[in-house]
Amino acid sequence: MKQLKEILYKAGLLEVIGTTSTEVENIVFNSNEVQKGCLFVAVRGTRVDGHSFILKAVEDGATAIVCEEFPKTIRQGVTYARVTDSAIALSVIAANFYDNPSEKLKLIGITGTNGKTTTATLLFHLFRRLGFRCGLLSTVQNQINEEVIAATHTTPDPIKLNSLLSLMLRENCEYCFMEVSSHAVAQHRIAGLTFKGGLFTNISHDHLDYHKTFDEYIRAKKGFFDQLGEDAFALYNADDKNGKIMIQNCKGVKKSFALKSMADFRCKVMENSLTGLMLNIEGNEVLCKLIGSFNAYNIIGVYAVAVMLGEEKLDILTGISSLEPVEGRFEYIISGNQVVGIIDYAHTPDALQNVLNTIRDIRTGNEKVITVVGCGGDRDAAKRPIMAKIACEMSDKVIFTSDNPRSENPDTIIDEMKAGVPAHHVRKTLSVSDRKEALKAACSMAAPGDIILVAGKGHEKYQEIKGVKHPFDDRQVLEDSFRIFES
């Protein structure tokens, strides 16, 4: 429990009605979670405005309200605090309520279109191998040392976020590695945090359903680096044409990494096969279990972060050589009759192209590549025909199917994808809206040695249809389908 005046520090306070000595039991921004003695923060969301629920929050027991506009009805015994921006205030208040845990941890943020989850997860496991107690905040899962905590968002809301960081401190964690999504930056979820460093992986076409334009998407990602302090470091991918844009206004120490360009940290791919990558990192050869040049970028990024955090280079390289692939990121299985199945989270044009490029690099040339791909509903529709075109140009057979259709009709999504298929590639395509049947169809087409890529869902263990999440695991369904067609 804290007094209101303690947690309003630096929250952009403009005016108060009532006393700031009010005791606050907890903080909420969802009116359905209001309990007696809580502080309700009225945030203007993309769908609803929290200001519409102030009266309900007071009736349900909130003793303090933070808002951008005072309500018409002011209740005696309730404190109302008016702030410049409720979303920013929520993040600052949450940090204050939990005693600003990010100031006591070494918090590293990873942002970009692709590679966030892999980079954050590899850093977590590397630093655990180096002997540190660590936390992880990622799309796949949150983790505090050995304890796994389910993740619902790439970057949690500010209250959950600071609560998790506080738990990490309680468990004596020194580091936390977290994914920073563009949504989290735009919605000010990270406004109350202090970062030790940040890393930019890459940027390509994604989330334009939310950000509307690519420039807006870039600005959101860049906003993370704009907030880094002078004591922080900013690492960027010099091979990405937008890499330097990310760190233009950054006050921290700026360093670059690359495979192709001149950079502070350089890496070269010596060998790339299904057994892993042989890399040359700053003159040292390292064998890694991860596959593909896109993972070489993730690995050099991990190496650069560890160096910037003061770890010995030989210890870092030794640790990197023992790291395992991340679930749902170029995860492969081989059937009894030697068909190779690859499960990957690739859900953007760039990510799909990267995965198919990697398959092209490791194939011998005689095997067929069969790609099973869909696009999520209620998300950026502009990428649908682009992804279909990439799949057709880089595969021998393509099966268009359902991803997470959400509120949309799966067949409508597939039709929008097919609009991008060049006429001379139409004959190599098949549409099967039932994802399980699509995977079965791919297995029925495959001969020994062929490669089946299942793209889009990766680690997810569900399929969201009409607001309901149904159990669905690409890897499990693919393994079951393999068994049906093994001879």
C-alpha positions, 0 to 999 in steps of 0.5 A, a space after each residue: 500500500 502506498 499514498 497517492 502522492 508517492 506514486 504520482 511523482 513525475 506522472 504529469 500532474 496538472 490538478 487535484 481534487 481531494 487529498 493525495 494522502 489517500 492510501 492506494 491498495 493497487 492500480 487498475 486501468 480496466 474497470 472490471 478489475 476495480 476493487 475497494 481501495 484501488 486507483 483507477 487510471 482512465 486511459 483512452 484506448 483504441 476501442 474504448 475510453 476509460 473516462 466513460 467508466 470513471 463513475 462505475 469505478 467509483 461505485 465499485 470502490 475506487 478511492 482515487 482516479 487519474 484522468 485527463 478530464 475530470 468527470 461531471 460528477 465528483 464524489 466526496 471521499 474520492 481523490 481525482 488527479 488530472 494529468 497530461 496523458 493518462 497512458 504515460 501516467 499509468 506507466 510512471 505510476 505503475 513503476 512508482 508503485 513497485 518502487 521502480 524495479 527497472 532502475 535496480 535491474 539491468 534491463 535490455 530491450 530488443 525491438 524490430 520486426 523479426 528476431 525479437 523473441 529469438 534474440 531475447 531468449 538467447 540472451 536469457 539462456 546465455 546469461 544463465 549459462 554465464 552464471 547470472 540470475 535473469 528474467 525474460 519477457 517475450 512473446 513465447 513466455 515470461 521467465 524468472 530464472 527457472 520459473 515459467 510464466 505464461 505470456 499474453 502479449 509481446 510486451 505486457 501492460 505497465 502494471 503487469 510489466 512492473 509487477 514482473 520486474 519487481 518479482 525478478 528483483 525479489 528473486 535476485 535477478 541481475 538482468 532482464 531481457 525483454 521484447 519491446 513491441 511497436 504497440 508498447 512504444 506507441 501506447 507508452 507501456 514502457 514510459 516508466 522504465 529505465 533501460 541499460 541498453 537496447 537492440 534493433 534487429 531489423 524493420 519490414 512490413 508489419 502491423 500497418 493495421 495499427 500504425 497505418 503507414 510504414 513511416 509511423 511504424 518506424 517512428 514507433 520503433 524509433 521511440 524506444 531508442 529516443 527514450 534511452 538515457 546517456 548511460 545506456 547503449 544502443 545497438 543497431 543492425 547496420 545492414 538494415 537501411 533503417 538502422 541508422 534512423 533508429 538511433 538518430 536522436 538516441 542519447 546513449 552509446 551507439 554501436 552497430 553490428 552486421 554481416 555485410 557492412 562495416 560495423 563495430 561487431 561483425 560476423 560472417 557465415 562460413 557454413 549453413 546446414 541443417 546441423 547449424 551455422 559455422 560463424 566467424 565472429 570477430 576472427 573467431 570460428 564458432 559452431 552454433 546449433 541455430 540455422 540460417 543467415 537470419 539467425 546469424 544476425 540474432 547471434 551477432 546481436 546477442 554477442 554485441 549485447 554481452 560485450 557491451 555488458 562487460 562479459 569476456 569475449 571467449 566466455 560469450 563465444 563458448 556460451 553461444 556455441 551451446 545455445 539451443 534453437 528457440 521453439 517455433 523458430 526454424 524448428 525442424 523434425 524429420 519423418 520416418 521416411 525422411 521428409 523434413 518438416 520446418 515450423 516457423 513463426 514467419 508471419 511477415 513478408 520479410 520473415 517468410 522470405 528469410 526462412 525460404 532463403 535459408 531452405 534454399 541455402 541448405 537444400 541439395 536441389 533435388 527435393 521439393 519445397 512445399 510451403 503451408 502458409 496463411 495470414 492472420 485475420 483482423 491484422 495488416 491485410 496489405 501483406 497478404 498478397 505479398 506473402 503469397 507471391 513470395 511463397 509461390 516464387 520460392 516454393 515448388 508447391 504452396 498450400 494456402 490455409 487458415 492462420 488465426 482468422 479471428 473474426 474474419 472468414 478464412 476463405 476471404 483471407 485466402 482469396 486476398 492472398 491468392 490475388 498476389 499469385 502470378 498467373 504462371 504460378 497458379 497451378 502450383 497452389 492449393 487452397 485448404 482452409 482447414 489448417 489440419 487438413 492443409 498439413 495432411 495434404 502437404 504430407 501426402 504430396 511429400 516424397 522422401 527428402 522433400 521439405 515442408 515449411 509450416 509458416 505463421 504460427 510457430 510456438 502458438 498452441 492455439 488457433 483463434 476463430 471467432 473469438 475462441 482459442 482452440 487448441 492447435 499445435 503445428 508441430 504436433 499436427 505435423 508429426 501426426 500427419 507424418 505418421 499417417 503417410 509413413 510407409 
